[in-house]
Amino acid sequence: MRLEADIKAQLDQYLQLMENDILIKVSVSTDDLSNDMLALVDELASMSAKIKVERTTLERTPSFSINRIGEDTGIVFSGIPLGHEFTSLVLALLQVSGRAPKVDQSVIDQVKSLKGEYHFETYVSLSCHNCPDVVQALNIMSVLNPGVTHTMIDGAAFKEEVESKGIMAVPTVFLNGETFGSGRMTLEEILAKMGSTQDVSKLSEKEPFDVLVVGGGPAGASAAVYAARKGIRTGIVAERFGGQIMDTLGIENFISVKHTEGPKLAASLEEHVKDYDVDIMNLQRAKHLEKKEFIEIELESGAVLKSKTVILSTGARWRNIGVPGEVEFKNKGVAYCPHCDGPLFEGKHVAVIGGGNSGIEAAIDLAGIVKHVTVIEFAPELKADSVLQDRLNSLPNVTVIKNAQTKEITGTDKVNGLTYVDRATGEEHHVDLQGVFVQIGLVPNTDWLGDTIERNRMGEIVVDKHGATSIPGVFAAGDCTDSAYKQIIISMGSGATAALGAFDYLIRN
């Protein structure tokens, strides 16, 4: 296997940034994957005089480790890190060579202060856009702390291992042989999960803001930029920067950008916000809002932030179907991300619940990987765009069941089927399958507001044309509001509107 010309040109630029020599230790056999891995490693060495290669035996074959000269860093790739993991490979090469990771000094100090031995293993699929965040975070920890090691394992390359451990979702992380977590995790979230937390007591000591944005998705980022550009004291508090777009793969309707990916757009948003004097408070979840002298936002950490105006941009999350088996078999056959988890169901029978655009797009994607897809739609007709329905109907391994109410997801230790009721006849049917992908829309993240603010029956915050809510000084934007359409570009526009509305409110009050 040889790298494509454009990837090689890109890689060549990055390798020039390496600071010191590194040693790649490669463990291979005679199989095709080993041959491809050896070709990749040799090609890397041919592109930089700073890269040396030696053969060795590692825990898994084929694998390779990236090390400082004379010192094992504990960074191992079991499988070939291309696809979405290509960036993980590039960053590992640079960081092991001595190039400092782009992480806040407070986080670096947290990692370095960890005591003990931590051996992490992350199971990934190369089509997973959530996996690189976890892989890169754990690799950084391995670079910074000699007590931490990390191995990325491509599930497609080590299928028997994945099957024996019952892994049905990626990324899945093991720590010292025990399950640690699954799904996207930032470096800060991993540290918090390990019990290493930053001091949040100082949050309550912050001076009141002019504008405090709650939520770090496209609406929140837009609001923060527009507010900061007015020269007023701006803060943004978010559970995770980027919000829901972190779980979005292809974005092709963001005007002027033909194609991008959610995590890439989220990184650009954060970079743009950081260009301004905005106080970013990450990994903080809002718990309560109350209007006193200032508007006060209580966080789940116990801290209380005060501001003259607040912009709520807490977004939305995947809607659950709420049937027996959904919670019990989450990550054991029940999944929400076809791009991430689809490859783990290769050759199997799966169902997609939902006949809207997201459901039919998921079914089309999965049909290229799995043996058979059954689409379950509650309504008498699919709601997806006709172009998507035409594509779906052209596929030989898809069955569509309409007017069907999902009753239960069945299984023992993992999913083995789905029971639904034919809404026309009342008859109950069972489908044998190994996976269920839930794609039935979104629910706004507004439960924490209770009755403090006017919301509609769907829980969406009611706003006027300025983004103002029922509480003076409190504005809202994006998917948590009653806006007619939930789109990234509309969220950004509403974030700007809310910031301008808040600024106008400040001037007049």
N, C-alpha and C positions, 0 to 999 in steps of 0.2 A: 504494500500500500504506500503510495506516494501522495504527499500533500498537493492539493490543487494550487495553481499558480497564484491566485489572488490571496489565498490563506497564507501561502509561503511568503509573499511580499509583505503581508501584514505582520507576520511573525518575525520576519527579518528586522523590521523597524523596532519591535519590542525587544528583541535579543540584544540590540545595541545599547539598551538601557541597563543591562546586567552590570553589576559592580565588581563582583569577585568570582573566582572559579567555583564551579559546582561539580558534583559527581552523581551521575545517574546509575543506580545499580538495577540491573534488569534480570528478571527471573523468567525464562521462557522454555518451551518445549518444542515439539516439531509440528504442532497443529497450526492451522491457518491463522488463528487469532494471534498466536505467539509470533508467527512470521511477520504479521502486520505490525505488531508492537515493536519488534526489533527493527523493522524498517523505519518506523516513526522515530525511535530513539536515535538510530544512526543518522537520520536526516537532521535531527536537531543538533547533533554533535558536529555535523558537516557545516552547519550554518554559523557556529560560534566557537571560537578558540577557547572560550571560557567553560565549555561543556565537555566533560570527560565521561566515558562510559565503561562500566565493567560488568561482567556476568556474575551472578550470584544465585542463591536460592532463598526465596522469600516464602512467607506463609502460604500465599496463593500463587499459582502459575496459570496464565501469564500476569505478571505485575512488574511495576518498576517504582523505585523510591528516588526522591530528589534530596540530595544531601550537601551540606557544607563539606569541604575537604577535611577529612579526618574526624568527622562528627556526623552521626545519624540524626536527622531532624525529625524522623518519624512520619514524614509525609509520603504516603504510598498511593499509587493509582492501580487498582486491580481492574483491568479493562482499559480500553483506549479512550482517553478523555477528549473526544471530539464532540461535534454537535454543540449542545448548550454548555458542555463542560470544557470547551476549548479555552475559554477565558480563565477557568480554574487552573488549567495547565500553565498558561502564560504567567499568571500572577504568582504561582508557586515557584516557577523558575526565577522570576525577578526577586521575590521576597527572600528566598533561600540564598540568593547571591548577595543579599545585603541591602536591597532597596526597601526603604521603610514602607510598611502598609499604611494606606490612607485611613487611619482610625484616630479618634480623639485620644489625647494623652491620658485622660482619666480612665478610658477603657483599657489602654495598653497597661497602665498601672494595675488595674484589676486582674488582668490575665497573668501578669508577672508575679502577682502576690499569691496565686493559687499554690497550695501545698499538697503534695501527694502525687500518685500516679493515675493518669487518666488516659485510657486507651479507647478512642472513639472509632467506630466503623459506621459509614453511611452508605446505605443501599440506594442506588439511583437508577434512573433510566436516562439515556442520553437525549431523549425528547422532552424531558421534564424541565420547565423553565423556573420551577421553584428550587430545584436541587442545588444549582450552583451557589446560591446564597449560603446554604448550610455548609457545603464543601469548602468554600472559600473562608468562611468564618472559622471553621475548625482547623484549616490549614494555617491560618494566621496564628491561632493559639499554639499550634505545634512549633511555629517559627519563634514565637516569643517566650515559650516556657518549655524547658527540657523535660518536664514531667508529663507533657501532653503529646500523644501521638494520634495520627488520624489516617485511616484508610478509606478511600472512595472505592466502592464496589459496584460495578455495572451489573445490574440484575440479569441482563440478557446474556452476559458472559459466564455467569455463575448461577444458572437456573436451578440446579439441584440444591444449592445452599439456600436460595430464596424460598424454594418450596419447603425445605425441611424446617425453616424458621417461620413458615406461615406468613411471609411478608406479602401483603396485597395492596400496598400504597407506598409511594415514594415522595420525598425522601423519608426513609426510616433510619433512625440513629440508635446504635447500641453503645453503651458506655460500660467498659470492663465486663462485657459479655451479657449485660442486662439491657432490656429495652429502655431507652432514654426518652425518645419522643419521635413524632412524625409530623410532616408538614413543614412549611417554610418557617425558619427561625433565624433571627438576626444574631449577631455576635452578642449584643447586649441581652437578648432574650435567653440565649444559651447560658450566659453567666448567671442571670437571675435564676434560671432553673437549677443551677448548681449551688445556689444559695449565696452567690457573691453579688450583692446589690450596691448600687450607688446611694449616697446619702440624699434622701428626699426631704429631709427636714428644712433644708435651705429654700425649698420651693415656696413655702408659706411666708418666708421672709422677704420675698420679692416685692418691690414697689408696685402699686397698681398700674396696669397697662391702660393705654388709651383704647386699643383694640386687642382682644384676645380671641384667637381662632381656635376652635375645638374640632380637631380632625385634620389629617394630613394628606388627604387625597387630592385630586385635581381641583376641586372647589376650594379646599382649604389653602392649597399652595397659591392659587390665583388670588384669593382674598388677602393672604399675607403679603404678597408682592405689591398689590394695589394699595394696601394700607401703608406699608413701609415707604412706598414712593411719595406718600403725602408728608413724610417726615415726622410721623407720630409714633409713640412708643408701642411696638407691636410684638406680641408673643403668639406662639403656636404650640398647642399641646396635643399630642397624638399618641394613640396606642402603637401604631406603626406608620412610618412615613410612606406615602404612596397609596395606602388604603386598598380598595378592591382591585385597582388595576394591577397590583402585584400578582393577582391570580389570573390575569388576562394575557393570552399569548399573542395572537396576531391582531394588530389594530390597523385597519385599512381605510377608515373614514375620518381620520384626524386631518382636517383640511390643510393642504400644503405639504403633508408628509405622507407619501404613498404607502409606506409600510413601516411599522415599528412594533416593538413588543412591550408589554406592560412594565416589566421590571426596568427596561431601558428608559422608558418615559418617566417612570417614578424617580429614577436616579437623576434625570435631567431636571425634573421639578425641584427636587431637593437642592441640587446645585444652584438653580436659579434663586431659590429662596435665600440660600446662604450668601448670595451676592449682596444682600441687603442686611440692615441691622435688625434682624428678627431673632428673638430669643426662642430657640427651638427646644421644647421639652418632650423628649421621646419616651416611649414605653410607659406612658401614663394614661390611664383610663378614667374618663369623667364619671362621677357617681351621682351628683346632685347639683342643681342650679337654684340659686335664690337671689332675689333682688333686695338689697339693703341700701346703705349709702352708696356702695358700689355693687356691681353684679358679681356674685361670688360663685366660683366653680369648685366644688369639693371633688377631690380625686380619690380613687380607691386606695391609694397609698396613705390617705389621711391628710395630705396637704390641701390647703385652700388657696386658690389664686383669685385675685381681685382685678376688676377691669371696669372702665367707664362704659365700654360697649363690648358685646360678645357676638361672634359669628359662629353659629353651629353648622358644621359641615362633616357630620359623623358618618355619612354614607349609608350603605346598605350591605347586607350579607346574603348568601345563598339561602333560599327558603327550604325548610325541611318538609317532607311529606307528612311526618307525624304519625307513622304507622308502626305497629310492633315489628321489631327487627332492625329498624333503621339505625337507632343509637347503638344497639347491641353489636351490630356487625359493621360499624363504621371502621374503615381501614382493614376490614376482614371480608371485603367483597362489596361493601357499600362505599361509593366514591363520588366525588363532585367535580373532579378535574380529569377529563378524558385525555388531554395532552400529557399530563403527568403520569397517570396510572394506567392508561390504555395498554402500553407495551407489556405490562405484567399479566394481561389477560389474553396474550397471543394464543390463538388456536382454541379459545374457549367461547362459550355462549354467554352473552351479556344482554341486559335490558337497559334502555334509556327511558326514564320517566319524564315526559314533557315533550309536547309537539310544537313549541315555539321555535324561534330562530336558534337559540342556544342548544335546545334539545336535538334538533335536526342536524345542525352542524356537528354536534357530538356524535350522532349516529353515523354520519358520513365518514368522519375521521376514524371511528372505531371499526367500521366495516372493512377498512384496509388492513386491519391488524388482527381482529378476532375471527372466529369461525362463523358466528352468526349474531346479528343484532335484532332484538325485538323492541320496537318503540311502543310505549304505552301512553296513550293520550286520553285524558278525562273527557274532553269535549267530543262531539260527533265528528268534527273535522279538525285537521291540523291547522295551526295558526301561523306556521312559518311562511316566509316569502315563497312565492311560486317557483322561483329559480332554484331554491334549495329543495323544494318538494320534487321537482323534476329530476334533480340529481339523485335524490334518495330513491326514487322509483326506478331509476336505471340500474340500481345495484342488485345483484342476484342473491346476496346473503342477508337481506333485511326483510323483516316482517313488521307490518304496522297494525296495531290493534287500537281502534278508536272507540270512544264511548265506554271506556273501561276505568273503573275505580280501583286503584291499588289498595288491597286490604292488608297484606302482610308480606314482609320479606322473611323467608324461612332459612333455617340452617341449624348446624350444631355448633362446631367451633368456627365455621365460616359459612358464607352464603351458599345455599344449594338450590334456591328457587324463589319464585314470587307468586303470590296468590292475588288474583284480581276478580272483580265482579263485573259482569256484562250489565251495563246500566239499562239496556233495553229489555233484557229478559230476566234480570236478577240472578242469572246462573253464575256459579262460582267456578273459576278455572285456575289451574296451577301450571306454571311454566318452569321446567328444570333449567337452571343456569348457574353460573359461577360468579357473576358480578352484576351490580346494579348501579347505574350512573344517574344521579338525581339532578334534573335540569328544569326546575319549575319556577324560575324567576327569583325575585329579590324581596327582602323584608327590610324596612328602614331601621337603622340603629338608633332608636329614639326611646326605647323602654325606660331608660334611666331618668327621663324627664317627668314621668308620671303625669299628674294633672297641672303641673306648673305652667304649661304652655299649650296653646290650642293646636290640636292635631286632628286629622280626619280619621275616618273609621279604619283606614289601612295603617294608621300610626304615623303618617307623614305630617311634618310640620307645615302648618298653613302660613304662607307668606304673601305679601303684596308685591307690587311691581318694583319696589325698592329693596326687596328682600327682607322687609321688616316683619316681625312676628307679633303675637298678641301682647308681648311684654316690651314696653318702651326701652330702646337701647339694645335689645336682643334681635339679631338678624340671623338668617339661615340660608344655606345654599347647597345645591347639589342633590344627590339621590335621597337624602333624608327629608326633602321637602315635597310639596304637592305639585312640583313641576310636571308638566304633561309628559315629557320624554326623559328617559334616563340614558344620557349619552355623555361621554367624556367632554366633548367640546361645549355642550350645554352646561355642564357642571362648572367648567372654567368660566364661562360667561356669567353664570349666576354668582360665582365667587367674587368676580370683579364688581358686579352690581351691588352685592351685599357690603363690600368694602367701601364703595362710594357712598352707599346709603348710610353706613356707620359714620363716615367722615362728615357727611352733611348733618347728621344728628348731633355730633360733637360741636360743630360750629354753631348750631342753633340752640344748644343747651349749655 
